[in-house]
Amino acid sequence: MDYKKFIDKDTAREKFIKFRKIIMDASEKGNFDETFSDICTKALEGDPVAQDCVAYFYNKGLPGNLKANYDLYMSWEILACANGNCFAIDKLEFFLKYALDVIFSVDRVLYDAIRKGNITKDNGLYVISNLLCESIVDILKIDPKELIQRDNTSQPFSNDVNRKYVDALETSMPIVVQYIISG
């Protein structure tokens, strides 16, 4: 785990909208596969906005081109968050809320982290969300190369798939707390 340089949410949102428009235009012109592959290449290279865009299309699907797949959506979105995309972190707010509430409710944790300079009142939400996602990536061994190679099969939300992510989030909480207070 380490502190990432964040992409602020406005910059990330603008770039995300640009990527999404490129893919939607390509879909209308019958050139989806090549264009989506280009964005996936950027995602593989670690571009957190491209990762968020790939997540978006796995969340929504695109009729005739890409099936919605909840597991791929969550994996890509968590990768985008782990790589410092504040816009993606905001999108996962509901998923991360429980862990953030628990961590923020322990005054000593925040006091120690702020005192040691590991977080500030202004960046605490993003830093802790980022660290939680980094930890989930490590726990679940989320590898973008493996994600790209998966079959494009439809997989709607299911409690079983979601449970894997919730369990990883719960496992990550003490790891992140220890990291932020250890300095």
N, C-alpha and C positions, 0 to 999 in steps of 0.2 A: 504494500500500500504506500502511496505517496500522494502529496497534494498536487493536483493538476492545475494547469493554467486553464481557467474557465473561458468558454465562449459565451459571452453575455446573451441573454435570451432574445434581445431584439436583433442582434446580428445573426444568431442561429435561426431565428424565425424567418428572416428575410432570405437567407440562403436556402432554408428548407422549402419555402414557397417557390423559389426559383427551380430547385430540383424537381419538386412535385409537378410544376407546370411543364417542364421539359419532358417528364415521363408521360403525363396526360396527353400532351401534344403528339408525342411519338406513338402512343396507343391509338389515337385517332387516325394517324397516317399509316398504321400497320407496321410500325417499326419499334414496337415495345421491347422485344427481346434484346436487341442490340443496345438500346438506350438504358434499359434497366440493368443490363450487364455492366455498362459503363459506370453507373451509380454504385453497383455492387463492388466493382473494382476499387472505387474510392473508399467504400466502407471497409473493404479488406485492408486497405492501406492505413486505416485508423482514423479516417475523417468522421468525427462524431455527428456532423450534420447529415452526411450520407447514410450513416448507420441509422439515424432517426428517420430518414426518408424511407429506407428499406423497411424499417419497423412499421411505418405508417401503411405501406402497401400490403404487408402481411397482416396487419390488423384489419384493414378494410377489404382487401382483395381488389381485383380489377377484372370484371367479367370478361371472359374470353382470353385473358392473359395470365392472371395470377389468382390462385385460390387463397382465401383468408386462412391463416394458420396461427392460432393463438400462441403456441409454443415458440415459433420463430419470431413472432411479434415481440414477445416478452424478452427473448434472448437479445435481439437487436436493440430494443429500447434500453435495456439494462446496460448493454455495451456503450451506447451513446452517452448514458449518464455517467458511467465509469470513466469515460474519456472527457468529461468536463462540459457537456452540452447542457447549459442551464434551461434551455427551452424543453429539452427532453426530460430533465429533472422535474420541471413543472408538470409535465404530462403524467409522470409516475407518482405525483403527490399522494393520490388516494392509496396506492399500493404501499408507499413508504410511510404513510401517516402513523400507523401504530408504532413502528420502531422509533420514529422521530419523537412522538409523544412520550414514549418511555424514556428515551435518552434525555430529552429536554426537561423531564420532570425531576431528574436527579440533579439537584442544585450543585452538588459537589463536583460532578462531572464537568458541567459547564464552567463553574468557577475555576477549576484546575486548568481546563483547556484554554480559557481566556487569559488567565494569569500567566500561563506558559507561552502565550502568543500563538497557540496552534489554531485557534479560530478567533473571529471577532463577532461582535453582535450583528454586524452587517452581512457577513458571509457564512455564518454558522449553519444555516439551513442547507445551503448548497454544498458546503464542505462535508457535512455529515451525510447528506444524501449521496454525494459522490463516493464517499468511503464505503457506505453500505453497499452501493452497487459494485464497487471494485471487489469487495469481499464476496458478494454473490457470484461474480464472474469466476473468482478463484474457487469457491466451494463447488459450483456446478461445472467447473472447467469449460466455460463457454468459450469456444474457439470460432472466430469468424470463418476460418477456412472450412471447418466442419459444417457450419451453418449453410454456407454456399452450396455444399455438395448434397444437402438433403433434397429429397424428392418434394416437388410442389404438390403436396396432398392437402386437401381441405381438413382443417382441424379447428372446430369451433371451441370456444371457451369450455373448459370442463373443470370440475372441482379437483380431479386427480392431477391434471397438469398444473393448475394453479397452486396446489398444495406443495409441489416441488419448489416453487419460487417462495412461497410463504415460509416453508421450513428453512430454506437457505437464508432468508431475511432474518428469521429468529436466531439462527446460528451465528449470523454476522454481527448481531447487536453487541455481545460482550467483546468481540474482537475489535470492533470499531471504538467502543468505549475505552478499552485498554490502550489502543493506539493514540487516541486524542489526549488522554491524560498522561501518557508516558513521555510525551514530548519528543 
